[in-house]
Amino acid sequence: MSKVEDFLSAKQEKVLVETIQVSEKNTSGEIRVHIEKSTEKSPMDRALEVFYFLEMDKTELRNGILIYVAVESKKIAILGDEGINNLVPKDFWDQELALMLTHFKKGDFTKGLQLAIIEIGEKLKQFFPYQKNDINELSDEISKG
C-alpha cells in the first residue's frame, strides 16, 4: 500500500460516505474520515492539525469526530471535539481504534473504517441524539492530504 489513492477505491469510498450518512441518522454528531500518505508526528497531534484545518471545531455543539489514517506511517487516531470530550471517558474511542486495527492488519481497510463509523454513530446517540431539524454541518466526503 504505497499511495493514498490506492488505499480505497472509488467504490469503497462511496460505501464509507454512505456509512457516514447512515450513522449520522443516529446522532447529531458529525463524522469525517481523513486519509493521507504519512506523518512524522504522533497520530493524535496530526489528527488535531487536520481537525482544525477541516474546521471541524466550527459545529454548533462542538460534536465533530475525525477518524485519521496515515497509510504509509501506519498511524490512526480518532479525535472528538470538546463537546464530546467533555462528556465521555478518556478511553471512549479505544474500542473503535481496536476494531479498526483488527481489520487493518488483515488488509480490510474499508471494513475496519465502516464498522468504526457505525459504532461511533451508535455510541454518540446517547450524548448527541439525532434531532429532526438536524443540519449536516460538515461534508461526509473522505478528505485526503
C-alpha positions as CSV (number, residue, x, y, z in Angstrom):
1,M,0.0,0.0,0.0
2,S,2.0,2.9,-1.2
3,K,-0.3,5.7,-2.3
4,V,-3.3,7.3,-0.6
5,E,-5.2,6.9,-3.9
6,D,-4.7,3.1,-3.7
7,F,-5.9,2.9,-0.1
8,L,-9.6,2.9,-1.0
9,S,-11.2,2.5,-4.4
10,A,-13.9,5.0,-5.6
11,K,-16.5,2.2,-4.8
12,Q,-15.1,1.7,-1.3
13,E,-15.1,5.5,-0.6
14,K,-18.7,5.6,-1.7
15,V,-19.5,2.8,0.8
16,L,-17.8,4.8,3.6
17,V,-19.6,8.0,2.7
18,E,-23.0,6.1,2.7
19,T,-22.0,4.6,6.1
20,I,-21.3,8.1,7.5
21,Q,-24.7,9.3,6.2
22,V,-26.5,6.3,7.8
23,S,-24.5,6.7,11.1
24,E,-25.3,10.4,11.3
25,K,-29.0,9.5,11.3
26,N,-28.4,8.2,14.8
27,T,-26.7,11.3,16.1
28,S,-26.3,15.0,15.6
29,G,-22.5,14.3,15.8
30,E,-20.5,15.0,12.6
31,I,-18.2,12.2,11.4
32,R,-15.3,12.7,9.0
33,V,-12.6,10.4,7.7
34,H,-9.2,11.9,6.6
35,I,-6.6,9.8,4.8
36,E,-3.0,10.8,4.0
37,K,0.2,9.2,3.0
38,S,2.3,9.7,6.1
39,T,3.2,11.8,9.1
40,E,6.2,12.2,11.3
41,K,4.0,13.4,14.1
42,S,2.1,11.4,16.6
43,P,-1.3,10.4,15.2
44,M,-3.2,12.5,17.7
45,D,-1.1,15.6,17.1
46,R,-1.6,15.3,13.3
47,A,-5.3,14.5,13.7
48,L,-5.6,17.7,15.8
49,E,-4.0,19.7,13.0
50,V,-6.3,18.1,10.4
51,F,-9.3,18.6,12.6
52,Y,-8.7,22.4,12.7
53,F,-7.7,22.6,9.1
54,L,-11.0,21.0,8.1
55,E,-12.8,23.4,10.5
56,M,-14.4,20.6,12.4
57,D,-14.3,22.8,15.5
58,K,-17.0,25.0,14.0
59,T,-20.0,22.8,14.7
60,E,-22.7,24.3,16.9
61,L,-22.5,21.6,19.6
62,R,-18.7,21.0,19.1
63,N,-19.5,17.4,18.3
64,G,-17.3,16.6,15.3
65,I,-15.4,13.4,15.2
66,L,-12.3,12.8,13.0
67,I,-11.1,9.3,12.0
68,Y,-7.5,9.9,10.9
69,V,-5.4,7.4,8.9
70,A,-1.8,7.9,7.7
71,V,-1.4,5.0,5.2
72,E,2.4,4.6,4.9
73,S,3.1,5.6,8.5
74,K,0.5,3.0,9.7
75,K,-0.9,5.5,12.2
76,I,-4.5,6.0,13.1
77,A,-6.4,8.2,15.6
78,I,-10.0,9.1,16.5
79,L,-10.5,12.6,17.7
80,G,-13.6,14.1,19.1
81,D,-14.3,17.8,19.6
82,E,-14.6,19.3,23.1
83,G,-18.4,19.0,23.2
84,I,-17.9,15.2,23.1
85,N,-14.7,15.0,25.1
86,N,-16.3,17.0,28.0
87,L,-19.0,14.2,28.3
88,V,-17.2,10.9,27.6
89,P,-14.5,9.0,29.4
90,K,-10.9,9.4,28.2
91,D,-10.8,5.9,26.7
92,F,-14.1,6.4,24.8
93,W,-12.5,5.7,21.3
94,D,-10.3,2.8,22.3
95,Q,-12.8,0.2,21.2
96,E,-13.2,1.7,17.8
97,L,-9.5,2.0,17.3
98,A,-9.0,-1.6,18.3
99,L,-11.8,-2.6,15.8
100,M,-10.1,-0.7,13.0
101,L,-6.7,-2.2,13.8
102,T,-8.1,-5.7,13.8
103,H,-9.4,-5.3,10.2
104,F,-6.4,-3.1,9.0
105,K,-4.0,-5.9,10.0
106,K,-5.9,-8.2,7.6
107,G,-5.8,-5.6,4.9
108,D,-9.5,-4.9,5.1
109,F,-9.4,-1.2,5.5
110,T,-12.9,-0.5,4.3
111,K,-14.4,-2.9,6.8
112,G,-12.4,-1.5,9.6
113,L,-13.4,2.0,8.9
114,Q,-17.0,1.1,8.2
115,L,-17.5,-0.8,11.5
116,A,-15.8,2.0,13.5
117,I,-18.1,4.6,11.8
118,I,-21.2,2.5,12.7
119,E,-20.1,2.1,16.3
120,I,-19.3,5.8,16.7
121,G,-22.8,6.7,15.5
122,E,-24.3,4.2,17.9
123,K,-22.2,5.4,20.9
124,L,-22.8,9.1,20.2
125,K,-26.6,8.9,20.1
126,Q,-26.5,8.6,23.9
127,F,-24.9,12.0,24.2
128,F,-25.9,13.7,20.9
129,P,-29.2,12.2,19.7
130,Y,-30.3,12.9,16.2
131,Q,-32.6,15.9,16.0
132,K,-35.5,16.3,13.5
133,N,-34.1,19.7,12.4
134,D,-30.5,18.4,12.3
135,I,-28.3,20.1,9.7
136,N,-25.3,18.3,8.2
137,E,-22.7,20.8,9.2
138,L,-19.7,19.0,7.8
139,S,-19.0,17.2,4.5
140,D,-19.4,13.5,4.6
141,E,-16.8,13.1,1.8
142,I,-13.5,11.4,2.6
143,S,-10.8,14.1,2.8
144,K,-7.2,13.4,1.7
145,G,-4.0,15.1,2.4
